[in-house]
């Protein structure tokens, strides 16, 4: 009897030992799965992060090449931060005209603003230089002169003074590839500008130039321009060729004149305090994605332009080309006056004349 009891006790001990040996601590705890993590994932990708939401505003329709490139930027940031940073995009001047969103980003009521440099002359005269009508004969002349007058350094100081930092540090976000004038009646030369009721954006220098050419100018926000054309408030509007189809101006105005009026760079700026509060890796992703968006914009424009021109012609639009040298000649005294008033940096006109 004692032997049987002893054997039973030994058997129970053996079962307990075997059970202990087969038990794994990992089986006792069901850890949260790490789905989709790459082999070199960073700690911030492995740990759940509080979602960061940033507001971005710009003036273009979301279906224009610029609007598509900005949305591409937002999507890439969300993708590369594994959803931790989400950018809400407000197109079509929903949060205000460019000067207003610049102020919003400066004050922190808005996180990111995407703005054409030429609409920021209120903050720095150098911003006005690139968008002075017909000042530069071609893009190479524009780039050379801006380097000579130190525009980039001056712009950076202005951004810092307004609590802003530049995201697209490569400065490769360009509208284009050229500007046009869309009108109800054909513009075949400078004589057709006289008395033309033209929509202009918020820039005293831009308005001054077109008035000197003979136009009757009216400021209209970009997102209200179609209605202004339809109601006859204006008869013509300037813009980038790639923006025209999406804005549907040619439903009303059937003439598109290629003017090559100026070249426009767009900057993507962010509130400095908000940027500084982000983890370094998120800062890097924002900058990299902003620069990549510039390359994406160029590619988008090249892919879409020929088809858009073909579609415009097929819809009955006449596309015209004109000699812009008479425009430049008529504005020469305006350019000199802008330099005397220090709106154009001193020596700009001499540099231009010597470069031609």
C-alpha angles and dihedrals in degrees: 000000000000090000092052092050091048091051091049092052091049091049092052091050091050092052090050092050093049092049091050092050093052094047116100123199089219089063092055092059122049101210121206107265118248097221118187097003115150123226092255096040115154124236092254089057092051097048123065109256131201109255114252116209120198127188118221125187132192137161104237133093111260091238096059118095089254092050091048092049092051092050088048088056091052093047093049093050091053091046096048093047090049090243095308093116118046122184118205108208120211109190131178096048090290089152096037144286118308096271090052095050089047088056091045092054090046092053094041097243085116126033106208131020125190108203139166108245091227092067095059101071089118088072100038131005090222090068089062095055099077095052100047103127116259093343095129120054093208144349095269090055090049093052094045095050094046089054091050095052094045096239098159095055092048092049092051091054090051091052092050091048089055095049092253135128129202116244100183093060093168090064091220100132104110131168116221148000086230143341126249139188115230113202144168091231126037120272106204099156146356092282090067091062093068108107093359111151100227131186111228132184126236102291126111093204093050091048092047092055095051092045089053088054090055103260125139101229130207126181112231126167110248094244090054096048097094090056091046089054093046093049093046094244086130131014099201142028134192122221147128116300091233092056096053101079095050092048090052093219090145091065084076107019114048101188125082117186118193106225105163082210095170143326118255130208119197123211128205109210131181134197104267096219092051091047093049091052092060123092112264093247091055090049089054092049092052092051094044093048092047091054092045089052089062091056090045090053092053091050092047092051093049092049096048105036103080093046092048092051090049091050092049092052091047090055091057099265117146114217114207134191123205140185107255097190092094088055091054092047093051091050096048094101090047089054090051091049091051089053093049088053090048091241086119111044113254113271096023095118093047090050090051094048092047092050094055 
